[in-house]
């Protein structure tokens, strides 16, 4: 388990970029072209606010970069594609995107990749012509979550998974990691319920599962909003603490649920690092350093938050998102 100091260091990295400007206005006395980069997230929650802080840090470090950071008003592939079309029309040099439904966005992403540098961040579209994926190793993160499950359910039992799109690459990889991590244990996945990234449907799925499986031992939320939806359903059914909850990401309600003891733990990503690495590497790549995106995948590590370290983690998030409070 990470120590308090380690958790704080993860987020204090942001401050390193406050004064880390590099003069890129000239190269060997020749004026350098301003780069126009864009980052398209998948929603407007706090996770993407932290990603944006990382992107801004990279912009300051690179110099001469204009960044257009967007999140769709609706969490749909169509809304993302509308943004991408507008960005290409504006003449951006490179776009990073976290695809909402990569399976069905591949052809469209390929059309974008033929016009500008395209990178996937946070969530991949491996079958597309994107140059690189930068983000979580979701198989490894799923394995970490399996470890939390085994700690929460030492006697084993039946569990269900809640997810936005089971076909999305990040979801498939997380499920793969969970399944691999649970191999040989007495914990059994009996159902996987999709909610099309709608929190209201996630809540209904959780409520229905609790009614359908009275002997359910645990529930897993694979997307950020799934944890709070499961928490609401479990509390409503009077089974808080009885049905163990393990999830992904650092939604504020998830963290509060961990502090209260009603959620066992969550696997959190490093959104600041994802934003910083993505924009910095794209900028350097476009300026000639092709090694920055070599290999096609760049992984950012994840870690577990439980009741033992949630207070330190919450304090770190508050300092990053609301400095001075």
C-alpha angles and dihedrals in degrees: 000000000000117000121237092253092053092053092051092049090057091064099031086067085083091071092058089071096052091083100020101104120152121198106239096158091108137025113199088340094307118121112248123225116247110246120225110210132173135197120199116195128189104241143359101253126124092270090070092044088061092045088055092052088055091049091051090051090054091049090055091049095048099043123203094052127129110203125199108193114191139177122187120249088224121040094236137118089236092057091050092048092052089055093048092051090052092048093051090048088053090056104246118176097220141007131202116197138180099212115222095201107013095174092062096033097056098098092047092047089051090056089053092046089058090061108035140009106285123198128174116221129187092356125038137221096200095176092056129086094254111142097227146353118227118187146059124355091234095192090056091045090052089052090052089052090051088056090054090050092052090050092048094045108035090161092050126225144162121313137178131209126224118201141160101229116003089196094056111109096236090050093047091050094047090051089048091053093047092049092048092046093051094048110126094015127109092243112108129195106220101173144008116208123199123209104179088239091295113136092203091057090045089056092049091048090052093047092048092048092053090052094044097046109039090174094054111143101188148003129210127204114203098185128054097254094045094075095058091043091054091046092054092048095047093048090047090053092050091243101115108145091011096074106049117225125206122171150155132264136016107276108165092239090051091053091046089051090053091049089051091050095242095108116050097208150311137224109234128200127213103247094172091057092045092054094043096047093045098053096037093051093045090052094049091045093053090048091058109275100118092174089076092078098027119138096030096251133065115182127209114201126243133207141197127257118199135159089282095066107015095103092057091046092050091050091051092051092049092051091051099044100033108025116186097027 
